[in-house]
């Protein structure tokens, strides 16, 4: 999968470093890489353990919403997965030949995996999970009331956790 190999720029973005710093780390042997032509490529699996796991506000809010989706999946997996699959079909049409296409295809494969695998990815803090949740096929699974209640609870949590 092409998303498994990262450019130095992509690795820098994930690590919160400059691209030149990533190049320097590669050249010093501190980050493993391979060459594709004249370009360095880094394996996502080598970068992810180095990524800071603190989530920004949007990432954490998305995680909270997806935790509620997990509840829906465990209570009614058939209907919830059917809705997600319909959303995948719509997303494919809307995002044909866009950067979201690879995430849509990954979601499509995940929806066919055992439910435990899907539940794990929906609540994981890995870079892959964060990126997947940005292109989630679970829109419309939660009612507006559930979404608003979750957002309200999250807002209170965030304020408590980040009070000066």
C-alpha positions as CSV (number, residue, x, y, z in Angstrom):
1,X,0.0,0.0,0.0
2,X,1.5,3.3,-1.0
3,X,0.4,5.0,2.2
4,X,2.8,2.7,4.1
5,X,5.8,4.5,2.5
6,X,6.1,8.2,3.4
7,X,8.1,11.0,1.8
8,X,10.4,12.9,4.1
9,X,7.8,15.8,4.0
10,X,5.0,13.5,5.2
11,X,7.2,12.0,7.9
12,X,8.2,15.6,9.0
13,X,4.5,16.6,9.2
14,X,3.7,13.5,11.4
15,X,6.7,14.1,13.6
16,X,6.2,17.9,13.9
17,X,9.7,18.5,12.5
18,X,11.0,20.2,9.4
19,X,11.6,18.2,6.3
20,X,15.3,19.0,6.5
21,X,15.5,17.7,10.1
22,X,14.0,14.4,8.9
23,X,16.6,14.2,6.1
24,X,19.4,14.9,8.6
25,X,18.1,12.1,10.9
26,X,18.0,9.7,8.0
27,X,21.5,10.6,6.9
28,X,22.8,10.1,10.5
29,X,21.2,6.7,10.6
30,X,18.7,7.7,13.3
31,X,15.7,7.0,11.0
32,X,15.7,4.0,8.7
33,X,14.8,4.8,5.1
34,X,15.1,3.4,1.6
35,X,15.7,5.2,-1.7
36,X,13.1,5.2,-4.5
37,X,15.2,6.8,-7.3
38,X,16.8,9.8,-5.7
39,X,14.1,10.1,-3.1
40,X,14.1,8.9,0.5
41,X,11.1,6.9,1.7
42,X,10.3,6.0,5.3
43,X,8.1,3.2,6.5
44,X,5.0,4.4,8.4
45,X,5.6,1.7,10.9
46,X,9.1,3.2,11.7
47,X,7.6,6.7,12.2
48,X,4.4,6.0,14.2
49,X,6.1,5.0,17.5
50,X,7.9,8.4,17.4
51,X,4.7,10.4,17.0
52,X,3.5,12.4,20.0
53,X,0.2,10.8,21.1
54,X,-1.3,14.0,22.5
55,X,-4.4,14.7,20.4
56,X,-5.4,18.2,19.3
57,X,-9.0,19.3,20.1
58,X,-10.4,18.2,16.7
59,X,-8.8,14.8,16.9
60,X,-10.0,14.2,20.4
61,X,-13.5,15.3,19.6
62,X,-13.5,12.9,16.6
63,X,-12.3,10.1,18.9
64,X,-15.2,10.9,21.4
65,X,-17.7,10.8,18.6
66,X,-16.3,7.5,17.3
67,X,-16.5,6.0,20.8
68,X,-20.3,6.6,20.6
69,X,-20.3,5.0,17.1
70,X,-18.6,2.0,18.8
71,X,-21.6,1.7,21.1
72,X,-23.9,1.8,18.2
73,X,-21.8,-0.9,16.4
74,X,-21.9,-3.2,19.4
75,X,-25.7,-2.8,19.8
76,X,-26.7,-3.0,16.1
77,X,-23.7,-4.1,13.9
78,X,-25.9,-5.1,10.9
79,X,-27.6,-1.8,10.5
80,X,-24.6,0.3,11.4
81,X,-22.3,-1.5,8.9
82,X,-25.0,-1.2,6.2
83,X,-25.1,2.5,6.7
84,X,-21.3,2.8,6.6
85,X,-21.2,0.7,3.4
86,X,-23.8,3.0,1.8
87,X,-21.7,6.0,2.8
88,X,-18.6,4.3,1.2
89,X,-20.5,4.1,-2.1
90,X,-21.4,7.8,-1.9
91,X,-17.8,8.8,-0.8
92,X,-16.3,6.9,-3.8
93,X,-18.4,8.9,-6.2
94,X,-17.7,12.2,-4.4
95,X,-13.9,11.7,-3.9
96,X,-13.0,9.8,-7.1
97,X,-9.3,10.4,-7.8
98,X,-8.8,12.5,-4.7
99,X,-6.4,12.2,-1.8
100,X,-9.2,10.6,0.3
101,X,-9.6,7.7,-2.1
102,X,-7.0,5.5,-0.4
103,X,-8.7,6.1,3.0
104,X,-12.1,5.2,1.5
105,X,-10.7,2.0,0.1
106,X,-9.1,1.1,3.5
107,X,-12.4,1.7,5.2
108,X,-14.1,-0.5,2.7
109,X,-11.6,-3.3,3.6
110,X,-12.0,-2.7,7.3
111,X,-15.8,-2.9,7.1
112,X,-15.3,-6.5,5.9
113,X,-13.0,-7.5,8.8
114,X,-14.1,-9.0,12.1
115,X,-16.0,-6.5,14.3
116,X,-13.3,-6.5,17.0
117,X,-10.8,-5.1,14.4
118,X,-13.1,-2.3,13.4
119,X,-13.9,-1.4,17.1
120,X,-10.1,-1.3,17.8
121,X,-9.4,1.1,14.9
122,X,-12.3,3.4,15.8
123,X,-10.8,4.0,19.3
124,X,-7.1,3.8,18.6
125,X,-4.7,6.8,19.0
126,X,-2.4,5.7,16.2
127,X,-1.6,8.0,13.3
128,X,-3.4,5.6,11.0
129,X,-6.5,5.7,13.1
130,X,-6.4,9.5,13.4
131,X,-6.2,9.7,9.6
132,X,-8.9,7.2,9.0
133,X,-11.3,9.0,11.3
134,X,-10.8,12.1,9.2
135,X,-12.5,10.2,6.4
136,X,-15.0,8.2,8.4
137,X,-17.9,6.4,6.7
138,X,-20.0,6.6,9.9
139,X,-21.7,9.9,9.1
140,X,-25.4,9.7,9.9
141,X,-25.0,6.7,12.2
142,X,-25.6,8.9,15.3
143,X,-28.7,11.0,15.7
144,X,-28.4,14.7,16.0
145,X,-29.3,14.4,19.6
146,X,-26.5,11.9,20.2
147,X,-24.0,14.0,18.4
148,X,-24.9,17.2,20.3
149,X,-24.9,15.4,23.7
150,X,-21.4,13.9,22.9
151,X,-20.1,17.3,21.8
152,X,-21.4,19.0,24.9
153,X,-19.8,16.3,27.2
154,X,-16.6,16.6,25.2
155,X,-16.6,20.4,25.5
156,X,-16.9,20.1,29.3
157,X,-14.2,17.5,29.4
158,X,-11.8,19.5,27.2
159,X,-12.3,22.7,29.3
160,X,-11.7,20.7,32.5
161,X,-8.6,19.0,31.1
162,X,-7.1,22.2,29.6
163,X,-8.1,24.8,32.3
164,X,-5.2,27.2,32.9
